[in-house]
């Protein structure tokens, strides 16, 4: 095992990937400001729906989140040029993960992937060549890296894509219902809008998505199919970028393709002055055991975490329990009509609640369809009225449609949501059964 994991290979792919990764981190940060995402998601709301347990993690007041994202962008640039690399990578990883945990209204699997990659990059020796660090400290300059670095990247990608494919194998995806609903909102797109409404296109997108996610990593690993898989990756990811506008993820995915091609090819294309490493030395560090243990635990978690919804009662499409951090990407659409009934315990009087007084339109989508967000808003209302000296009970009447189905009651309207605890590892019985 040590001979396999600590055999050195050329590090050209890692070096070029670091440059691309840092640039994309910079673009993601400044792009969030330029597109208005920071304002809409972190500045405009009165409060944010954080991950449960991280309620203390709220955006900085006023316009300070702009400064926050500028600092993240600077860290991205420092990663790109390889200056104080590990500290810069750690700074970006912590700040990005904090913004991920402090809001769920714009939850995206790609944001979660960037959290994982950011911390992985802290551990990878990506600054040993073509970096300011290597120039200032020639003793760290290397043209090689241990094989485990390559293996970690490939295993992470395999987990992401494989679970992405498996999650799509369910009736509403296979009969193209989900794709049809998703494409409905794209009909105004210039040139391709009408084509995206065609049934044959829905089948191509539905089954093509499963095949791509399930096969792209094996096909990239196998030399005879590598170029075809790369061509398919370019088409797939550019299509996603244009149609779904998912930020840097398509380009990050294309950057990963460098790890599948010959290091000589990467060297020739991007680092012509760099000597190509071929010695295949086996260098086992003193911390080898710790390293293997840490990554073993990490990948066990990565493999098991997306399966947790199978241990929770009812369908994850309905309850959302086990949905996040499971690579369940664009798998369902939801619509909802939800009414919050607040009762003053002293007077037994009903207090009218208008969602517009508390939440942005984006937040309202979660507070009308997702049980955990509904529960969090009930807790927020209770605290808000407590600050006014009122003790209240909060009942919720929520009707939700999944993938265009008829609306069905989601929450038990007889349960005071303000008084029930959140169950982390099991089903919340105040969520009514589904018919999915």
C-alpha positions as CSV (number, residue, x, y, z in Angstrom):
1,X,0.0,0.0,0.0
2,X,2.8,2.4,0.9
3,X,4.6,1.7,-2.4
4,X,1.4,2.5,-4.3
5,X,0.3,5.6,-2.3
6,X,3.7,7.2,-1.9
7,X,5.2,6.5,-5.3
8,X,5.9,9.8,-6.9
9,X,4.5,10.9,-10.2
10,X,4.8,14.1,-12.3
11,X,2.8,17.0,-10.7
12,X,2.0,19.1,-13.8
13,X,-1.7,18.4,-13.6
14,X,-1.9,19.5,-9.9
15,X,0.1,22.7,-10.6
16,X,-2.1,23.8,-13.5
17,X,-5.2,22.8,-11.6
18,X,-4.1,25.0,-8.7
19,X,-3.9,28.0,-11.0
20,X,-7.3,27.3,-12.5
21,X,-8.8,26.6,-9.1
22,X,-7.5,29.9,-7.6
23,X,-8.8,31.9,-10.6
24,X,-12.2,30.3,-10.4
25,X,-12.4,31.0,-6.6
26,X,-11.6,34.6,-7.4
27,X,-14.2,34.8,-10.2
28,X,-16.9,33.1,-8.0
29,X,-16.2,35.6,-5.2
30,X,-16.3,38.8,-7.3
31,X,-19.0,37.4,-9.5
32,X,-21.3,37.0,-6.5
33,X,-20.9,40.7,-5.9
34,X,-21.3,41.8,-9.5
35,X,-24.4,39.7,-10.2
36,X,-26.1,40.9,-7.0
37,X,-26.0,37.5,-5.4
38,X,-24.4,38.8,-2.2
39,X,-26.9,41.5,-1.8
40,X,-30.0,39.3,-2.5
41,X,-28.8,36.4,-0.4
42,X,-26.7,37.9,2.5
43,X,-27.4,41.6,2.8
44,X,-31.1,42.1,1.9
45,X,-32.6,39.4,4.2
46,X,-33.4,40.3,7.8
47,X,-31.9,37.0,8.8
48,X,-30.7,33.9,7.0
49,X,-31.7,30.3,7.2
50,X,-28.5,28.7,8.3
51,X,-27.8,25.0,8.6
52,X,-29.5,23.8,11.8
53,X,-26.9,24.1,14.6
54,X,-25.2,27.0,13.0
55,X,-27.8,29.7,13.8
56,X,-25.0,31.7,15.4
57,X,-23.4,32.0,11.9
58,X,-25.1,35.0,10.4
59,X,-23.9,37.5,7.7
60,X,-21.9,40.6,8.8
61,X,-24.1,43.7,9.3
62,X,-24.6,46.4,6.7
63,X,-22.4,46.1,3.6
64,X,-19.6,44.2,5.3
65,X,-20.4,41.1,3.3
66,X,-19.1,42.9,0.2
67,X,-15.8,43.2,2.0
68,X,-16.0,39.6,3.1
69,X,-16.3,38.4,-0.5
70,X,-13.6,40.7,-1.7
71,X,-11.2,39.1,0.9
72,X,-12.3,35.7,-0.4
73,X,-11.5,36.9,-3.9
74,X,-8.0,38.0,-2.8
75,X,-7.5,34.5,-1.2
76,X,-8.4,33.0,-4.6
77,X,-5.8,35.1,-6.4
78,X,-3.2,34.2,-3.8
79,X,-4.0,30.5,-4.4
80,X,-3.6,31.0,-8.1
81,X,-0.1,32.6,-7.8
82,X,0.8,30.3,-5.0
83,X,1.7,32.9,-2.4
84,X,1.5,31.7,1.3
85,X,-0.4,29.0,-0.4
86,X,-1.6,26.8,2.5
87,X,-2.7,29.8,4.6
88,X,-4.4,31.3,1.6
89,X,-6.2,28.0,0.8
90,X,-7.2,27.6,4.4
91,X,-8.5,31.2,4.6
92,X,-10.6,30.7,1.5
93,X,-11.9,27.3,2.7
94,X,-13.0,28.7,6.1
95,X,-14.7,31.7,4.6
96,X,-16.4,29.8,1.8
97,X,-17.6,27.1,4.2
98,X,-19.0,29.8,6.6
99,X,-21.0,31.4,3.8
100,X,-22.3,27.9,2.8
101,X,-23.4,27.1,6.4
102,X,-25.0,30.5,7.1
103,X,-27.6,30.3,4.3
104,X,-29.7,27.6,2.7
105,X,-32.0,29.8,0.5
106,X,-29.4,29.4,-2.3
107,X,-28.3,25.9,-1.5
108,X,-26.4,24.2,-4.3
109,X,-24.5,20.9,-4.4
110,X,-21.7,22.7,-6.2
111,X,-21.2,25.1,-3.2
112,X,-20.8,22.0,-1.0
113,X,-18.3,20.5,-3.5
114,X,-16.3,23.7,-3.3
115,X,-16.2,23.4,0.5
116,X,-14.8,19.9,0.3
117,X,-12.3,20.8,-2.5
118,X,-11.1,24.0,-0.7
119,X,-10.1,22.0,2.4
120,X,-8.6,19.2,0.3
121,X,-6.5,21.8,-1.5
122,X,-5.0,22.9,1.8
123,X,-3.5,19.4,2.2
124,X,-2.3,19.0,-1.4
125,X,1.3,20.1,-2.4
126,X,0.0,22.3,-5.2
127,X,2.5,25.1,-4.6
128,X,5.7,23.2,-5.2
129,X,6.1,24.6,-8.7
130,X,5.2,27.7,-10.7
131,X,4.4,29.6,-7.5
132,X,5.6,32.6,-5.5
133,X,6.3,30.2,-2.6
134,X,8.6,28.0,-4.7
135,X,10.4,31.1,-6.0
136,X,10.9,32.5,-2.5
137,X,11.8,29.2,-1.0
138,X,13.6,27.1,-3.6
139,X,13.9,24.2,-1.1
140,X,10.2,23.3,-1.6
141,X,10.4,23.3,-5.3
142,X,9.3,19.9,-6.7
143,X,8.4,18.4,-10.1
144,X,6.6,15.4,-8.5
145,X,3.9,14.5,-6.1
146,X,2.9,11.3,-4.3
147,X,0.4,9.1,-6.1
148,X,-2.2,9.5,-3.3
149,X,-2.7,13.1,-4.4
150,X,-4.0,12.0,-7.8
151,X,-6.0,9.2,-6.2
152,X,-7.8,11.6,-3.7
153,X,-8.9,13.8,-6.6
154,X,-10.2,10.9,-8.7
155,X,-12.0,9.3,-5.7
156,X,-13.8,12.5,-4.9
157,X,-15.0,13.0,-8.4
158,X,-16.1,9.4,-8.6
159,X,-18.2,9.8,-5.5
160,X,-19.8,13.0,-6.8
161,X,-20.7,11.8,-10.3
162,X,-21.7,8.2,-9.3
163,X,-24.2,9.4,-6.7
164,X,-25.4,12.0,-9.1
165,X,-26.2,9.3,-11.6
166,X,-27.8,6.9,-9.0
167,X,-30.1,9.7,-7.6
168,X,-31.6,10.2,-11.1
169,X,-32.8,6.7,-11.4
170,X,-36.4,7.2,-10.2
171,X,-39.7,7.5,-12.0
172,X,-40.1,11.2,-12.3
173,X,-36.7,11.6,-13.9
174,X,-37.0,8.5,-16.1
175,X,-40.3,9.6,-17.6
176,X,-38.8,13.1,-18.1
177,X,-41.3,14.9,-15.8
178,X,-38.6,16.7,-14.0
179,X,-36.7,17.8,-17.1
180,X,-39.9,18.9,-18.7
181,X,-40.7,21.2,-15.8
182,X,-37.2,22.5,-15.6
183,X,-37.1,23.3,-19.3
184,X,-40.5,25.1,-19.2
185,X,-38.8,28.1,-17.6
186,X,-36.1,28.1,-20.4
187,X,-38.5,28.6,-23.3
188,X,-37.5,32.3,-23.7
189,X,-33.9,31.4,-24.4
190,X,-32.6,32.7,-27.7
191,X,-32.2,30.0,-30.4
192,X,-32.4,27.0,-28.0
193,X,-35.6,27.8,-26.1
194,X,-38.0,26.1,-28.5
195,X,-35.7,23.0,-28.8
196,X,-35.6,22.6,-25.1
197,X,-39.4,22.1,-25.0
198,X,-39.3,19.1,-27.4
199,X,-40.1,15.7,-25.8
200,X,-37.2,14.0,-27.6
201,X,-34.9,16.6,-26.1
202,X,-36.3,15.8,-22.6
203,X,-35.4,12.1,-23.1
204,X,-31.9,13.0,-24.3
205,X,-31.3,15.2,-21.3
206,X,-32.8,12.8,-18.8
207,X,-31.0,9.6,-19.9
208,X,-28.0,11.5,-21.2
209,X,-27.6,12.9,-17.7
210,X,-27.6,9.5,-16.1
211,X,-25.2,8.0,-18.6
212,X,-22.8,11.0,-18.4
213,X,-22.6,11.1,-14.6
214,X,-22.3,7.3,-14.3
215,X,-19.8,6.7,-17.0
216,X,-17.7,9.9,-17.5
217,X,-15.0,9.0,-14.8
218,X,-14.4,5.4,-16.0
219,X,-14.3,6.6,-19.7
220,X,-11.8,9.4,-18.8
221,X,-9.6,6.9,-17.0
222,X,-9.6,4.5,-20.0
223,X,-7.2,5.8,-22.7
224,X,-9.2,4.5,-25.8
225,X,-12.3,6.5,-24.7
226,X,-10.6,9.4,-23.0
227,X,-10.8,11.9,-25.9
228,X,-14.5,11.1,-26.5
229,X,-15.3,11.4,-22.9
230,X,-13.5,14.8,-22.8
231,X,-15.4,16.0,-25.8
232,X,-18.6,14.9,-24.1
233,X,-17.5,16.7,-20.9
234,X,-17.0,20.0,-22.8
235,X,-20.5,19.8,-24.4
236,X,-22.2,18.7,-21.1
237,X,-20.6,21.3,-18.9
238,X,-21.0,24.2,-21.3
239,X,-24.6,23.2,-21.8
240,X,-25.2,23.3,-18.1
241,X,-23.4,26.7,-17.9
242,X,-25.6,28.2,-20.6
243,X,-28.9,26.6,-19.6
244,X,-28.7,26.3,-15.8
245,X,-26.2,29.1,-15.1
246,X,-24.5,27.2,-12.2
247,X,-21.5,29.5,-11.7
248,X,-18.0,28.1,-11.9
249,X,-18.8,24.4,-11.5
250,X,-18.8,23.5,-15.2
251,X,-15.4,25.1,-15.7
252,X,-14.1,23.6,-12.5
253,X,-15.2,20.2,-13.8
254,X,-13.4,20.8,-17.0
255,X,-10.2,21.7,-15.1
256,X,-10.4,18.4,-13.3
257,X,-10.0,16.7,-16.7
258,X,-6.3,17.4,-16.6
259,X,-5.8,14.7,-14.0
260,X,-6.9,12.1,-16.6
261,X,-4.5,13.0,-19.4
262,X,-0.9,12.1,-19.7
263,X,1.3,14.3,-17.6
264,X,3.6,14.7,-20.6
265,X,0.7,16.2,-22.5
266,X,-0.2,18.6,-19.6
267,X,3.5,19.5,-19.3
268,X,3.8,20.2,-23.0
269,X,0.6,22.3,-23.2
270,X,1.0,24.4,-20.1
271,X,4.4,24.1,-18.4
272,X,6.9,23.8,-21.3
273,X,9.9,24.9,-19.1
274,X,9.1,22.4,-16.4
275,X,11.2,19.2,-16.5
276,X,9.0,16.1,-16.7
277,X,9.4,13.8,-13.7
278,X,9.8,10.1,-14.4
279,X,12.0,8.7,-11.6
280,X,9.0,7.1,-9.7
281,X,10.7,7.4,-6.3
282,X,9.0,5.9,-3.3
283,X,9.2,8.5,-0.5
284,X,7.3,7.4,2.6
285,X,6.8,10.4,5.1
286,X,6.8,10.0,8.8
287,X,3.1,11.0,8.9
288,X,2.1,8.3,6.3
289,X,-0.1,6.4,8.8
290,X,-1.9,9.6,9.9
291,X,-2.5,10.6,6.3
292,X,-3.9,7.2,5.3
293,X,-6.2,7.1,8.4
294,X,-7.5,10.6,7.8
295,X,-8.4,10.1,4.2
296,X,-9.8,6.6,4.9
297,X,-12.2,8.1,7.4
298,X,-13.0,11.0,5.0
299,X,-14.0,8.7,2.2
300,X,-16.0,6.4,4.4
301,X,-18.0,9.5,5.4
302,X,-18.3,10.6,1.7
303,X,-19.6,7.2,0.7
304,X,-22.1,6.8,3.6
305,X,-23.4,10.3,4.0
306,X,-25.5,10.3,0.7
307,X,-27.1,7.0,1.8
308,X,-28.5,8.3,5.0
309,X,-32.0,9.2,3.6
310,X,-32.6,5.4,3.1
311,X,-32.5,5.1,6.9
312,X,-35.1,7.8,7.4
313,X,-38.8,7.3,7.1
314,X,-40.7,8.4,3.9
315,X,-39.4,9.8,0.6
316,X,-36.5,12.3,0.7
317,X,-38.2,14.2,-2.2
318,X,-41.0,15.0,0.3
319,X,-39.4,15.3,3.6
320,X,-36.0,16.7,2.4
321,X,-34.4,14.7,5.3
322,X,-31.1,13.6,4.0
323,X,-31.3,15.7,0.8
324,X,-28.4,18.0,1.3
325,X,-24.8,16.9,0.9
326,X,-26.0,13.9,-1.0
327,X,-25.3,15.0,-4.6
328,X,-29.0,15.0,-5.4
329,X,-28.7,17.7,-8.1
330,X,-31.7,19.2,-9.8
331,X,-33.9,16.2,-9.1
332,X,-37.2,17.7,-8.2
333,X,-39.3,20.8,-8.4
334,X,-41.6,22.0,-5.7
335,X,-44.4,24.5,-5.3
336,X,-46.2,25.4,-2.1
337,X,-48.9,27.4,-0.3
338,X,-48.1,27.8,3.4
339,X,-49.9,29.8,6.1
340,X,-48.4,30.4,9.5
341,X,-50.9,30.8,12.4
342,X,-49.5,32.5,15.4
343,X,-51.5,32.2,18.7
344,X,-50.8,34.4,21.7
345,X,-50.9,32.0,24.7
346,X,-52.2,34.7,27.1
347,X,-55.1,36.1,25.0
348,X,-55.6,33.1,22.7
349,X,-55.8,35.7,19.9
350,X,-54.5,34.9,16.4
351,X,-51.8,37.2,15.1
352,X,-51.7,37.6,11.3
353,X,-48.3,36.8,9.7
354,X,-47.3,38.2,6.3
355,X,-44.3,36.5,4.8
356,X,-43.3,39.6,2.9
357,X,-42.7,41.3,6.3
358,X,-40.0,38.8,7.2
359,X,-38.6,37.1,4.2
360,X,-37.3,37.8,0.7
361,X,-39.0,36.0,-2.3
362,X,-36.2,33.5,-2.5
363,X,-36.5,32.7,1.2
364,X,-40.3,32.3,0.9
365,X,-39.8,29.5,-1.5
366,X,-38.0,27.5,1.2
367,X,-40.4,28.6,3.9
368,X,-43.3,27.2,2.0
369,X,-42.0,23.9,0.7
370,X,-39.1,22.6,2.9
371,X,-39.9,21.2,6.3
372,X,-36.6,22.2,8.0
373,X,-36.9,25.8,6.7
374,X,-40.5,25.9,7.8
375,X,-39.5,24.7,11.3
376,X,-36.7,27.3,11.4
377,X,-39.0,30.1,10.5
378,X,-41.4,29.0,13.3
379,X,-38.5,29.2,15.7
380,X,-37.6,32.6,14.4
381,X,-41.1,33.9,14.9
382,X,-41.3,32.6,18.4
383,X,-38.0,34.4,19.3
384,X,-39.3,37.6,17.5
385,X,-42.5,37.6,19.6
386,X,-40.6,36.7,22.8
387,X,-38.5,39.9,22.3
388,X,-41.8,41.8,22.3
389,X,-42.8,40.1,25.6
390,X,-45.3,37.6,24.0
391,X,-45.4,33.9,24.4
392,X,-46.8,32.3,21.3
393,X,-47.7,29.0,19.7
394,X,-47.2,28.5,16.0
395,X,-49.2,26.2,13.7
396,X,-48.5,25.7,10.0
397,X,-50.8,24.8,7.2
398,X,-48.7,23.9,4.2
399,X,-49.7,22.3,0.9
400,X,-47.0,21.3,-1.4
401,X,-46.7,19.9,-4.9
402,X,-43.7,17.7,-5.9
403,X,-42.9,17.5,-9.6
404,X,-46.2,18.9,-10.7
405,X,-48.3,16.4,-8.7
406,X,-51.6,17.6,-6.9
407,X,-51.0,19.7,-3.8
408,X,-50.9,17.7,-0.6
409,X,-50.7,18.7,3.1
410,X,-47.1,18.6,4.3
411,X,-47.2,19.7,7.9
412,X,-49.5,18.5,10.7
413,X,-51.5,21.6,11.4
414,X,-52.2,20.6,15.0
415,X,-48.6,20.6,16.1
416,X,-47.1,23.7,17.7
417,X,-43.8,23.9,15.6
418,X,-42.4,26.4,18.0
419,X,-42.2,23.9,20.8
420,X,-40.9,20.8,19.0
421,X,-37.2,20.0,18.8
422,X,-35.5,19.3,15.5
423,X,-34.5,15.7,14.9
424,X,-31.1,15.4,13.3
425,X,-30.8,11.7,12.7
426,X,-34.4,10.6,12.4
427,X,-37.7,11.4,10.8
428,X,-39.8,14.3,12.2
429,X,-43.3,12.9,12.8
430,X,-44.9,16.3,12.3
431,X,-44.2,15.9,8.6
432,X,-47.3,14.2,7.2
433,X,-46.8,11.0,5.1
434,X,-46.4,11.4,1.3
435,X,-47.8,9.4,-1.5
436,X,-44.6,9.3,-3.5
